[in-house]
Amino acid sequence: GESVGLHLPTLSVQEGDNSIINCAYSNSASDYFIWYKQESGKGPQFIIDIRSNMDKRQGQRVTVLLNKTVKHLSLQIAATQPGDSAVYFCAESRYQAGTALIFGKGTTLSVSS
Amino acid sequence: GAVVSQHPSRVICKSGTSVKIECRSLDFQATTMFWYRQFPKQSLMLMATSNEGSKATYEQGVEKDKFLINHASLTLSTLTVTSAHPEDSSFYICSARSGDQPQHFGDGTRLSIL
């Protein structure tokens, strides 16, 4: 079935470093991708999204890159802060079809001071 | 920004009890709501998609008679776990969407069945 996977389950960085979290998706029909941040005991928090007609989108301290050729998605966090420590999920959907988001396994980001 | 409220945040009850979880969109009308389940250290798994005024669409392997979903208005969906057992213990998360906006998530309900 449809699935979204992640290359690395954990990522440890120093405060101030840039972080890159990767994601591979399997459904070539997916046309909408979102990165979520989930802190312990809370629901996912929207970070940034991107549609398949784009290959890069920037937000505040975050950048999402989409490579449709290899079905790869990445989240770059600039100047990572301790408050960025959380589990990060990528999710995909077929936006035009109105399908629900399907989540990947998640990467735990740990930021040390 | 869009706010989704989920209630209760935590439930502890005995085996055999039925538990109702509410999901409300506070500042927008949600044409579609989704219910997810998340086990410890795992990802969110979609359980069902709910459109206002119509029957929910359940994912494969999710028992519709076990997990009753009602989406009676554009701001409220409920999930009832009927005759809950310890294996139903999990973190249940709802999300809501309106138009072409991203799905926004509630803060989840931690269900513990003794």
Contacts between the chains, C-beta under 8 A, distances in Angstrom:
chain1	res1	chain2	res2	distance
A	1	B	60	7.9
A	34	B	102	6.0
A	34	B	103	7.7
A	36	B	105	7.6
A	41	B	107	7.9
A	41	B	108	7.4
A	41	B	110	7.3
A	42	B	107	5.1
A	42	B	108	6.7
A	43	B	4	7.7
A	43	B	6	7.4
A	43	B	93	5.1
A	43	B	95	7.8
A	43	B	105	3.8
A	43	B	106	5.2
A	43	B	107	4.5
A	43	B	108	4.9
A	44	B	44	7.0
A	44	B	93	7.4
A	44	B	95	8.0
A	44	B	105	4.8
A	45	B	105	7.5
A	46	B	102	5.6
A	46	B	104	6.7
A	46	B	105	8.0
A	49	B	102	5.6
A	89	B	43	6.4
A	89	B	44	7.1
A	95	B	100	7.8
A	98	B	32	7.2
A	100	B	34	5.0
A	100	B	46	5.2
A	100	B	49	5.3
A	100	B	103	7.6
A	101	B	34	7.5
A	101	B	46	7.6
A	101	B	95	7.6
A	101	B	103	5.6
A	102	B	46	6.6
A	103	B	36	7.8
A	103	B	43	4.6
A	103	B	44	4.5
A	103	B	45	7.7
A	103	B	46	8.0
A	104	B	43	6.3
A	105	B	42	7.6
A	105	B	43	5.1
A	106	B	42	7.9
A	106	B	43	5.4
